[in-house]
C-alpha cells in the first residue's frame, strides 16, 4: 500500500502520472536529495518520506515522472510510475490529518505556500 505523503497533499497535481518511491536503498542521502528536488519539501520531510517508503512523491507529467524515477534509480533507490486516477493524488488517511495540517502550517510559515494555497489545501485535508 502506498502511503499518502505531504508532497502528495501539499503540492498541486502537475500531471497524470504518480511517482512512487518504493525503497530508498543504501544511499538514502542521495534519495532524500532527489525527493527534495521533486517535491520542494524540507530536509526532515524528505527524510520522513524516504523512511516511510513505499510512498507517493506526487503527480507529474509522464516525462517528469520518468526522469525523476531514473534519478532515484541512479541514486540507488527503487521507484515506479503509475497512471494516477483522474490525474489527482490520493486523499490522506484520517489518522494523518493532524500531522498533515501541522506540515501544511510549517510549509506556509517557511513561505513554501501562499495563503491561497494554504487555504485550499486545508479545505481539502479537512474534507470541507
N, CA, C and O atoms as a GROMACS GRO file, in nm:
protein
  512
    1UNK      N    1   0.084  -0.118   0.000
    1UNK     CA    2   0.000   0.000   0.000
    1UNK      C    3   0.089   0.124   0.000
    1UNK      O    4   0.185   0.132   0.076
    2UNK      N    5   0.058   0.219  -0.082
    2UNK     CA    6   0.132   0.344  -0.090
    2UNK      C    7   0.076   0.440   0.012
    2UNK      O    8  -0.045   0.463   0.017
    3UNK      N    9   0.163   0.498   0.093
    3UNK     CA   10   0.122   0.591   0.196
    3UNK      C   11   0.114   0.731   0.138
    3UNK      O   12   0.212   0.776   0.078
    4UNK      N   13   0.001   0.802   0.152
    4UNK     CA   14  -0.004   0.941   0.107
    4UNK      C   15   0.096   1.023   0.186
    4UNK      O   16   0.116   1.002   0.305
    5UNK      N   17   0.159   1.114   0.118
    5UNK     CA   18   0.266   1.191   0.181
    5UNK      C   19   0.236   1.339   0.176
    5UNK      O   20   0.145   1.382   0.104
    6UNK      N   21   0.312   1.418   0.251
    6UNK     CA   22   0.292   1.562   0.245
    6UNK      C   23   0.307   1.616   0.104
    6UNK      O   24   0.236   1.708   0.065
    7UNK      N   25   0.400   1.561   0.028
    7UNK     CA   26   0.416   1.612  -0.108
    7UNK      C   27   0.290   1.591  -0.188
    7UNK      O   28   0.249   1.679  -0.264
    8UNK      N   29   0.228   1.478  -0.172
    8UNK     CA   30   0.105   1.449  -0.245
    8UNK      C   31  -0.006   1.541  -0.197
    8UNK      O   32  -0.091   1.581  -0.277
    9UNK      N   33  -0.007   1.574  -0.071
    9UNK     CA   34  -0.114   1.656  -0.016
    9UNK      C   35  -0.094   1.804  -0.041
    9UNK      O   36  -0.191   1.877  -0.061
   10UNK      N   37   0.031   1.851  -0.040
   10UNK     CA   38   0.055   1.994  -0.040
   10UNK      C   39   0.093   2.053  -0.174
   10UNK      O   40   0.088   2.175  -0.190
   11UNK      N   41   0.129   1.972  -0.269
   11UNK     CA   42   0.167   2.026  -0.397
   11UNK      C   43   0.056   2.001  -0.497
   11UNK      O   44  -0.005   1.894  -0.496
   12UNK      N   45   0.029   2.097  -0.583
   12UNK     CA   46  -0.076   2.076  -0.681
   12UNK      C   47  -0.036   1.964  -0.776
   12UNK      O   48   0.082   1.944  -0.803
   13UNK      N   49  -0.133   1.892  -0.826
   13UNK     CA   50  -0.106   1.787  -0.923
   13UNK      C   51  -0.045   1.852  -1.046
   13UNK      O   52  -0.096   1.952  -1.097
   14UNK      N   53   0.066   1.794  -1.093
   14UNK     CA   54   0.135   1.851  -1.208
   14UNK      C   55   0.126   1.759  -1.328
   14UNK      O   56   0.194   1.781  -1.428
   15UNK      N   57   0.044   1.658  -1.320
   15UNK     CA   58   0.030   1.565  -1.431
   15UNK      C   59  -0.056   1.447  -1.392
   15UNK      O   60  -0.121   1.446  -1.287
   16UNK      N   61  -0.056   1.349  -1.478
   16UNK     CA   62  -0.143   1.235  -1.452
   16UNK      C   63  -0.065   1.106  -1.426
   16UNK      O   64  -0.120   0.997  -1.442
   17UNK      N   65   0.059   1.117  -1.386
   17UNK     CA   66   0.140   1.001  -1.352
   17UNK      C   67   0.194   1.016  -1.210
   17UNK      O   68   0.261   1.114  -1.177
   18UNK      N   69   0.164   0.918  -1.126
   18UNK     CA   70   0.207   0.921  -0.986
   18UNK      C   71   0.345   0.855  -0.976
   18UNK      O   72   0.365   0.744  -1.025
   19UNK      N   73   0.438   0.923  -0.911
   19UNK     CA   74   0.571   0.869  -0.887
   19UNK      C   75   0.573   0.813  -0.745
   19UNK      O   76   0.543   0.884  -0.649
   20UNK      N   77   0.609   0.685  -0.733
   20UNK     CA   78   0.609   0.618  -0.603
   20UNK      C   79   0.752   0.576  -0.570
   20UNK      O   80   0.815   0.503  -0.646
   21UNK      N   81   0.801   0.622  -0.456
   21UNK     CA   82   0.930   0.577  -0.405
   21UNK      C   83   0.905   0.442  -0.338
   21UNK      O   84   0.839   0.436  -0.234
   22UNK      N   85   0.957   0.335  -0.396
   22UNK     CA   86   0.936   0.200  -0.344
   22UNK      C   87   1.033   0.168  -0.231
   22UNK      O   88   0.994   0.106  -0.132
   23UNK      N   89   1.159   0.209  -0.245
   23UNK     CA   90   1.261   0.183  -0.143
   23UNK      C   91   1.374   0.283  -0.161
   23UNK      O   92   1.410   0.319  -0.273
   24UNK      N   93   1.431   0.328  -0.048
   24UNK     CA   94   1.539   0.426  -0.053
   24UNK      C   95   1.674   0.362  -0.081
   24UNK      O   96   1.762   0.429  -0.136
   25UNK      N   97   1.693   0.238  -0.045
   25UNK     CA   98   1.820   0.172  -0.071
   25UNK      C   99   1.929   0.213   0.025
   25UNK      O  100   1.903   0.275   0.129
   26UNK      N  101   2.051   0.180  -0.010
   26UNK     CA  102   2.168   0.203   0.076
   26UNK      C  103   2.208   0.351   0.082
   26UNK      O  104   2.255   0.397   0.186
   27UNK      N  105   2.189   0.423  -0.025
   27UNK     CA  106   2.232   0.563  -0.034
   27UNK      C  107   2.115   0.658  -0.007
   27UNK      O  108   2.076   0.736  -0.094
   28UNK      N  109   2.061   0.650   0.114
   28UNK     CA  110   1.940   0.725   0.146
   28UNK      C  111   1.959   0.876   0.130
   28UNK      O  112   1.865   0.946   0.092
   29UNK      N  113   2.077   0.927   0.157
   29UNK     CA  114   2.101   1.072   0.145
   29UNK      C  115   2.080   1.117   0.001
   29UNK      O  116   2.024   1.224  -0.023
   30UNK      N  117   2.126   1.037  -0.094
   30UNK     CA  118   2.107   1.070  -0.235
   30UNK      C  119   1.959   1.067  -0.272
   30UNK      O  120   1.914   1.150  -0.352
   31UNK      N  121   1.885   0.974  -0.216
   31UNK     CA  122   1.741   0.964  -0.243
   31UNK      C  123   1.669   1.085  -0.184
   31UNK      O  124   1.580   1.142  -0.246
   32UNK      N  125   1.708   1.124  -0.064
   32UNK     CA  126   1.647   1.240   0.002
   32UNK      C  127   1.666   1.365  -0.084
   32UNK      O  128   1.575   1.447  -0.097
   33UNK      N  129   1.784   1.379  -0.143
   33UNK     CA  130   1.811   1.494  -0.230
   33UNK      C  131   1.716   1.497  -0.349
   33UNK      O  132   1.661   1.602  -0.383
   34UNK      N  133   1.695   1.382  -0.412
   34UNK     CA  134   1.604   1.374  -0.526
   34UNK      C  135   1.461   1.405  -0.480
   34UNK      O  136   1.389   1.477  -0.549
   35UNK      N  137   1.421   1.352  -0.365
   35UNK     CA  138   1.287   1.377  -0.311
   35UNK      C  139   1.266   1.526  -0.286
   35UNK      O  140   1.160   1.580  -0.316
   36UNK      N  141   1.366   1.591  -0.231
   36UNK     CA  142   1.355   1.735  -0.203
   36UNK      C  143   1.339   1.814  -0.332
   36UNK      O  144   1.257   1.904  -0.340
   37UNK      N  145   1.419   1.779  -0.432
   37UNK     CA  146   1.410   1.849  -0.560
   37UNK      C  147   1.275   1.827  -0.627
   37UNK      O  148   1.220   1.919  -0.688
   38UNK      N  149   1.222   1.705  -0.617
   38UNK     CA  150   1.096   1.672  -0.682
   38UNK      C  151   0.976   1.736  -0.614
   38UNK      O  152   0.880   1.775  -0.681
   39UNK      N  153   0.981   1.747  -0.481
   39UNK     CA  154   0.863   1.788  -0.406
   39UNK      C  155   0.870   1.928  -0.347
   39UNK      O  156   0.767   1.988  -0.318
   40UNK      N  157   0.990   1.980  -0.329
   40UNK     CA  158   1.004   2.110  -0.263
   40UNK      C  159   0.998   2.099  -0.112
   40UNK      O  160   0.989   2.201  -0.043
   41UNK      N  161   1.003   1.977  -0.058
   41UNK     CA  162   0.997   1.957   0.086
   41UNK      C  163   1.130   1.993   0.152
   41UNK      O  164   1.234   1.999   0.086
   42UNK      N  165   1.124   2.017   0.282
   42UNK     CA  166   1.244   2.040   0.360
   42UNK      C  167   1.316   1.909   0.387
   42UNK      O  168   1.267   1.801   0.353
   43UNK      N  169   1.433   1.920   0.449
   43UNK     CA  170   1.516   1.802   0.475
   43UNK      C  171   1.444   1.699   0.561
   43UNK      O  172   1.443   1.580   0.526
   44UNK      N  173   1.384   1.740   0.671
   44UNK     CA  174   1.317   1.645   0.760
   44UNK      C  175   1.200   1.576   0.691
   44UNK      O  176   1.183   1.455   0.703
   45UNK      N  177   1.119   1.654   0.618
   45UNK     CA  178   1.004   1.597   0.550
   45UNK      C  179   1.047   1.497   0.442
   45UNK      O  180   0.985   1.392   0.427
   46UNK      N  181   1.153   1.531   0.368
   46UNK     CA  182   1.202   1.440   0.265
   46UNK      C  183   1.261   1.314   0.327
   46UNK      O  184   1.245   1.205   0.272
   47UNK      N  185   1.328   1.328   0.441
   47UNK     CA  186   1.382   1.210   0.510
   47UNK      C  187   1.268   1.120   0.558
   47UNK      O  188   1.274   0.998   0.544
   48UNK      N  189   1.164   1.182   0.615
   48UNK     CA  190   1.046   1.105   0.658
   48UNK      C  191   0.985   1.030   0.540
   48UNK      O  192   0.943   0.915   0.554
   49UNK      N  193   0.979   1.095   0.426
   49UNK     CA  194   0.925   1.035   0.306
   49UNK      C  195   1.006   0.912   0.267
   49UNK      O  196   0.949   0.807   0.235
   50UNK      N  197   1.137   0.923   0.269
   50UNK     CA  198   1.224   0.811   0.234
   50UNK      C  199   1.212   0.699   0.337
   50UNK      O  200   1.213   0.581   0.302
   51UNK      N  201   1.201   0.736   0.464
   51UNK     CA  202   1.189   0.635   0.571
   51UNK      C  203   1.060   0.555   0.560
   51UNK      O  204   1.056   0.438   0.599
   52UNK      N  205   0.954   0.617   0.508
   52UNK     CA  206   0.822   0.552   0.503
   52UNK      C  207   0.794   0.483   0.370
   52UNK      O  208   0.679   0.446   0.343
   53UNK      N  209   0.895   0.466   0.286
   53UNK     CA  210   0.872   0.403   0.156
   53UNK      C  211   0.807   0.266   0.174
   53UNK      O  212   0.843   0.194   0.267
   54UNK      N  213   0.713   0.229   0.089
   54UNK     CA  214   0.672   0.298  -0.032
   54UNK      C  215   0.582   0.418  -0.002
   54UNK      O  216   0.493   0.411   0.082
   55UNK      N  217   0.608   0.525  -0.073
   55UNK     CA  218   0.530   0.647  -0.055
   55UNK      C  219   0.525   0.726  -0.184
   55UNK      O  220   0.617   0.722  -0.266
   56UNK      N  221   0.417   0.798  -0.200
   56UNK     CA  222   0.395   0.877  -0.321
   56UNK      C  223   0.471   1.008  -0.314
   56UNK      O  224   0.469   1.076  -0.211
   57UNK      N  225   0.538   1.043  -0.423
   57UNK     CA  226   0.604   1.173  -0.433
   57UNK      C  227   0.514   1.276  -0.500
   57UNK      O  228   0.547   1.394  -0.505
   58UNK      N  229   0.400   1.232  -0.551
   58UNK     CA  230   0.305   1.322  -0.613
   58UNK      C  231   0.280   1.287  -0.757
   58UNK      O  232   0.328   1.186  -0.807
   59UNK      N  233   0.202   1.372  -0.824
   59UNK     CA  234   0.166   1.353  -0.964
   59UNK      C  235   0.251   1.443  -1.052
   59UNK      O  236   0.275   1.559  -1.020
   60UNK      N  237   0.296   1.385  -1.162
   60UNK     CA  238   0.384   1.456  -1.255
   60UNK      C  239   0.343   1.424  -1.397
   60UNK      O  240   0.265   1.332  -1.421
   61UNK      N  241   0.395   1.501  -1.491
   61UNK     CA  242   0.378   1.463  -1.632
   61UNK      C  243   0.453   1.332  -1.653
   61UNK      O  244   0.540   1.297  -1.574
   62UNK      N  245   0.420   1.262  -1.757
   62UNK     CA  246   0.485   1.134  -1.785
   62UNK      C  247   0.636   1.151  -1.797
   62UNK      O  248   0.712   1.072  -1.742
   63UNK      N  249   0.679   1.254  -1.867
   63UNK     CA  250   0.822   1.277  -1.887
   63UNK      C  251   0.893   1.309  -1.755
   63UNK      O  252   1.000   1.255  -1.727
   64UNK      N  253   0.833   1.396  -1.675
   64UNK     CA  254   0.894   1.432  -1.546
   64UNK      C  255   0.898   1.312  -1.452
   64UNK      O  256   0.997   1.291  -1.383
   65UNK      N  257   0.789   1.234  -1.450
   65UNK     CA  258   0.785   1.117  -1.363
   65UNK      C  259   0.894   1.017  -1.401
   65UNK      O  260   0.962   0.963  -1.314
   66UNK      N  261   0.912   0.994  -1.530
   66UNK     CA  262   1.017   0.901  -1.575
   66UNK      C  263   1.156   0.956  -1.546
   66UNK      O  264   1.246   0.881  -1.508
   67UNK      N  265   1.175   1.086  -1.564
   67UNK     CA  266   1.305   1.149  -1.535
   67UNK      C  267   1.338   1.135  -1.386
   67UNK      O  268   1.451   1.101  -1.351
   68UNK      N  269   1.241   1.162  -1.300
   68UNK     CA  270   1.264   1.151  -1.156
   68UNK      C  271   1.284   1.006  -1.114
   68UNK      O  272   1.366   0.977  -1.027
   69UNK      N  273   1.209   0.914  -1.175
   69UNK     CA  274   1.227   0.772  -1.145
   69UNK      C  275   1.370   0.729  -1.180
   69UNK      O  276   1.434   0.656  -1.104
   70UNK      N  277   1.419   0.776  -1.295
   70UNK     CA  278   1.556   0.743  -1.337
   70UNK      C  279   1.659   0.801  -1.239
   70UNK      O  280   1.760   0.737  -1.211
   71UNK      N  281   1.633   0.920  -1.186
   71UNK     CA  282   1.724   0.980  -1.088
   71UNK      C  283   1.725   0.898  -0.959
   71UNK      O  284   1.831   0.879  -0.899
   72UNK      N  285   1.610   0.851  -0.917
   72UNK     CA  286   1.602   0.768  -0.795
   72UNK      C  287   1.677   0.638  -0.815
   72UNK      O  288   1.752   0.595  -0.728
   73UNK      N  289   1.657   0.576  -0.930
   73UNK     CA  290   1.727   0.451  -0.959
   73UNK      C  291   1.878   0.475  -0.965
   73UNK      O  292   1.955   0.396  -0.911
   74UNK      N  293   1.920   0.583  -1.029
   74UNK     CA  294   2.063   0.615  -1.038
   74UNK      C  295   2.123   0.641  -0.900
   74UNK      O  296   2.242   0.618  -0.878
   75UNK      N  297   2.040   0.689  -0.806
   75UNK     CA  298   2.086   0.716  -0.670
   75UNK      C  299   2.083   0.591  -0.582
   75UNK      O  300   2.121   0.597  -0.465
   76UNK      N  301   2.038   0.479  -0.638
   76UNK     CA  302   2.039   0.354  -0.563
   76UNK      C  303   1.905   0.313  -0.504
   76UNK      O  304   1.899   0.216  -0.428
   77UNK      N  305   1.800   0.385  -0.536
   77UNK     CA  306   1.668   0.352  -0.484
   77UNK      C  307   1.583   0.278  -0.587
   77UNK      O  308   1.627   0.250  -0.698
   78UNK      N  309   1.461   0.248  -0.547
   78UNK     CA  310   1.363   0.187  -0.637
   78UNK      C  311   1.241   0.276  -0.643
   78UNK      O  312   1.195   0.326  -0.540
   79UNK      N  313   1.188   0.296  -0.763
   79UNK     CA  314   1.070   0.378  -0.781
   79UNK      C  315   0.987   0.324  -0.896
   79UNK      O  316   1.037   0.251  -0.981
   80UNK      N  317   0.860   0.360  -0.895
   80UNK     CA  318   0.772   0.321  -1.004
   80UNK      C  319   0.685   0.439  -1.043
   80UNK      O  320   0.662   0.531  -0.964
   81UNK      N  321   0.636   0.434  -1.164
   81UNK     CA  322   0.546   0.536  -1.216
   81UNK      C  323   0.413   0.468  -1.246
   81UNK      O  324   0.409   0.366  -1.315
   82UNK      N  325   0.306   0.525  -1.194
   82UNK     CA  326   0.172   0.470  -1.215
   82UNK      C  327   0.083   0.579  -1.271
   82UNK      O  328   0.100   0.697  -1.241
   83UNK      N  329  -0.008   0.539  -1.350
   83UNK     CA  330  -0.107   0.634  -1.401
   83UNK      C  331  -0.197   0.672  -1.285
   83UNK      O  332  -0.262   0.585  -1.225
   84UNK      N  333  -0.203   0.800  -1.252
   84UNK     CA  334  -0.285   0.847  -1.140
   84UNK      C  335  -0.431   0.850  -1.181
   84UNK      O  336  -0.463   0.890  -1.292
   85UNK      N  337  -0.518   0.807  -1.091
   85UNK     CA  338  -0.662   0.807  -1.118
   85UNK      C  339  -0.710   0.951  -1.131
   85UNK      O  340  -0.703   1.027  -1.035
   86UNK      N  341  -0.759   0.988  -1.247
   86UNK     CA  342  -0.812   1.122  -1.268
   86UNK      C  343  -0.707   1.231  -1.259
   86UNK      O  344  -0.741   1.349  -1.253
   87UNK      N  345  -0.578   1.195  -1.257
   87UNK     CA  346  -0.473   1.294  -1.253
   87UNK      C  347  -0.457   1.360  -1.118
   87UNK      O  348  -0.387   1.461  -1.106
   88UNK      N  349  -0.519   1.306  -1.015
   88UNK     CA  350  -0.507   1.366  -0.883
   88UNK      C  351  -0.440   1.269  -0.788
   88UNK      O  352  -0.426   1.150  -0.818
   89UNK      N  353  -0.400   1.319  -0.674
   89UNK     CA  354  -0.333   1.238  -0.574
   89UNK      C  355  -0.434   1.183  -0.475
   89UNK      O  356  -0.543   1.238  -0.462
   90UNK      N  357  -0.400   1.074  -0.406
   90UNK     CA  358  -0.494   1.015  -0.312
   90UNK      C  359  -0.521   1.105  -0.192
   90UNK      O  360  -0.438   1.187  -0.154
   91UNK      N  361  -0.638   1.088  -0.133
   91UNK     CA  362  -0.673   1.163  -0.013
   91UNK      C  363  -0.595   1.108   0.106
   91UNK      O  364  -0.569   0.987   0.112
   92UNK      N  365  -0.557   1.192   0.201
   92UNK     CA  366  -0.485   1.143   0.318
   92UNK      C  367  -0.576   1.060   0.410
   92UNK      O  368  -0.697   1.082   0.414
   93UNK      N  369  -0.517   0.964   0.481
   93UNK     CA  370  -0.592   0.885   0.578
   93UNK      C  371  -0.633   0.974   0.694
   93UNK      O  372  -0.564   1.071   0.726
   94UNK      N  373  -0.746   0.942   0.758
   94UNK     CA  374  -0.798   1.025   0.867
   94UNK      C  375  -0.697   1.038   0.981
   94UNK      O  376  -0.689   1.144   1.043
   95UNK      N  377  -0.621   0.933   1.008
   95UNK     CA  378  -0.525   0.936   1.119
   95UNK      C  379  -0.412   1.034   1.092
   95UNK      O  380  -0.345   1.079   1.185
   96UNK      N  381  -0.390   1.069   0.966
   96UNK     CA  382  -0.280   1.159   0.931
   96UNK      C  383  -0.322   1.305   0.927
   96UNK      O  384  -0.238   1.392   0.902
   97UNK      N  385  -0.448   1.335   0.952
   97UNK     CA  386  -0.499   1.470   0.934
   97UNK      C  387  -0.423   1.573   1.017
   97UNK      O  388  -0.384   1.677   0.964
   98UNK      N  389  -0.402   1.547   1.144
   98UNK     CA  390  -0.333   1.644   1.230
   98UNK      C  391  -0.190   1.663   1.183
   98UNK      O  392  -0.142   1.776   1.174
   99UNK      N  393  -0.122   1.554   1.152
   99UNK     CA  394   0.016   1.564   1.105
   99UNK      C  395   0.024   1.643   0.974
   99UNK      O  396   0.112   1.726   0.957
  100UNK      N  397  -0.070   1.617   0.883
  100UNK     CA  398  -0.072   1.689   0.756
  100UNK      C  399  -0.097   1.838   0.777
  100UNK      O  400  -0.035   1.922   0.712
  101UNK      N  401  -0.188   1.871   0.869
  101UNK     CA  402  -0.215   2.012   0.898
  101UNK      C  403  -0.093   2.081   0.958
  101UNK      O  404  -0.063   2.196   0.924
  102UNK      N  405  -0.022   2.012   1.047
  102UNK     CA  406   0.099   2.068   1.106
  102UNK      C  407   0.205   2.094   0.999
  102UNK      O  408   0.271   2.198   1.000
  103UNK      N  409   0.221   2.000   0.908
  103UNK     CA  410   0.318   2.018   0.800
  103UNK      C  411   0.275   2.129   0.705
  103UNK      O  412   0.358   2.203   0.654
  104UNK      N  413   0.145   2.138   0.682
  104UNK     CA  414   0.093   2.244   0.596
  104UNK      C  415   0.125   2.381   0.657
  104UNK      O  416   0.168   2.472   0.586
  105UNK      N  417   0.104   2.395   0.787
  105UNK     CA  418   0.136   2.520   0.856
  105UNK      C  419   0.286   2.550   0.845
  105UNK      O  420   0.325   2.664   0.821
  106UNK      N  421   0.369   2.448   0.863
  106UNK     CA  422   0.514   2.467   0.854
  106UNK      C  423   0.554   2.514   0.714
  106UNK      O  424   0.640   2.601   0.700
  107UNK      N  425   0.494   2.455   0.612
  107UNK     CA  426   0.525   2.497   0.475
  107UNK      C  427   0.483   2.642   0.451
  107UNK      O  428   0.554   2.718   0.385
  108UNK      N  429   0.366   2.679   0.503
  108UNK     CA  430   0.320   2.818   0.488
  108UNK      C  431   0.413   2.913   0.562
  108UNK      O  432   0.449   3.018   0.509
  109UNK      N  433   0.452   2.876   0.684
  109UNK     CA  434   0.539   2.962   0.764
  109UNK      C  435   0.676   2.981   0.700
  109UNK      O  436   0.740   3.085   0.718
  110UNK      N  437   0.722   2.878   0.626
  110UNK     CA  438   0.852   2.889   0.557
  110UNK      C  439   0.840   2.962   0.425
  110UNK      O  440   0.941   2.988   0.358
  111UNK      N  441   0.718   2.996   0.386
  111UNK     CA  442   0.698   3.066   0.260
  111UNK      C  443   0.687   2.975   0.139
  111UNK      O  444   0.688   3.023   0.026
  112UNK      N  445   0.677   2.844   0.161
  112UNK     CA  446   0.667   2.750   0.050
  112UNK      C  447   0.526   2.747  -0.009
  112UNK      O  448   0.508   2.701  -0.122
  113UNK      N  449   0.427   2.795   0.066
  113UNK     CA  450   0.288   2.801   0.019
  113UNK      C  451   0.236   2.942   0.036
  113UNK      O  452   0.268   3.010   0.134
  114UNK      N  453   0.157   2.987  -0.058
  114UNK     CA  454   0.089   3.115  -0.043
  114UNK      C  455  -0.030   3.095   0.050
  114UNK      O  456  -0.068   2.981   0.079
  115UNK      N  457  -0.089   3.203   0.096
  115UNK     CA  458  -0.208   3.192   0.180
  115UNK      C  459  -0.322   3.124   0.105
  115UNK      O  460  -0.399   3.048   0.165
  116UNK      N  461  -0.334   3.151  -0.024
  116UNK     CA  462  -0.439   3.089  -0.105
  116UNK      C  463  -0.417   2.937  -0.116
  116UNK      O  464  -0.511   2.859  -0.101
  117UNK      N  465  -0.292   2.896  -0.142
  117UNK     CA  466  -0.262   2.753  -0.148
  117UNK      C  467  -0.287   2.686  -0.014
  117UNK      O  468  -0.340   2.576  -0.007
  118UNK      N  469  -0.246   2.755   0.094
  118UNK     CA  470  -0.268   2.703   0.228
  118UNK      C  471  -0.417   2.679   0.254
  118UNK      O  472  -0.456   2.572   0.300
  119UNK      N  473  -0.499   2.779   0.225
  119UNK     CA  474  -0.642   2.768   0.249
  119UNK      C  475  -0.704   2.655   0.166
  119UNK      O  476  -0.787   2.579   0.216
  120UNK      N  477  -0.664   2.645   0.040
  120UNK     CA  478  -0.717   2.540  -0.048
  120UNK      C  479  -0.680   2.400   0.003
  120UNK      O  480  -0.765   2.311   0.008
  121UNK      N  481  -0.553   2.382   0.040
  121UNK     CA  482  -0.509   2.251   0.089
  121UNK      C  483  -0.571   2.218   0.224
  121UNK      O  484  -0.604   2.102   0.250
  122UNK      N  485  -0.588   2.318   0.310
  122UNK     CA  486  -0.652   2.295   0.439
  122UNK      C  487  -0.795   2.248   0.420
  122UNK      O  488  -0.840   2.154   0.486
  123UNK      N  489  -0.867   2.311   0.328
  123UNK     CA  490  -1.005   2.271   0.300
  123UNK      C  491  -1.008   2.128   0.248
  123UNK      O  492  -1.095   2.049   0.286
  124UNK      N  493  -0.914   2.094   0.160
  124UNK     CA  494  -0.910   1.959   0.103
  124UNK      C  495  -0.880   1.855   0.211
  124UNK      O  496  -0.943   1.749   0.214
  125UNK      N  497  -0.784   1.885   0.299
  125UNK     CA  498  -0.748   1.792   0.405
  125UNK      C  499  -0.866   1.769   0.501
  125UNK      O  500  -0.893   1.657   0.542
  126UNK      N  501  -0.935   1.876   0.534
  126UNK     CA  502  -1.047   1.867   0.626
  126UNK      C  503  -1.175   1.816   0.559
  126UNK      O  504  -1.275   1.789   0.626
  127UNK      N  505  -1.170   1.803   0.428
  127UNK     CA  506  -1.284   1.749   0.357
  127UNK      C  507  -1.402   1.843   0.348
  127UNK      O  508  -1.516   1.800   0.329
  128UNK      N  509  -1.376   1.972   0.363
  128UNK     CA  510  -1.486   2.070   0.361
  128UNK      C  511  -1.507   2.125   0.222
  128UNK      O  512  -1.595   2.208   0.202
   0.00000   0.00000   0.00000
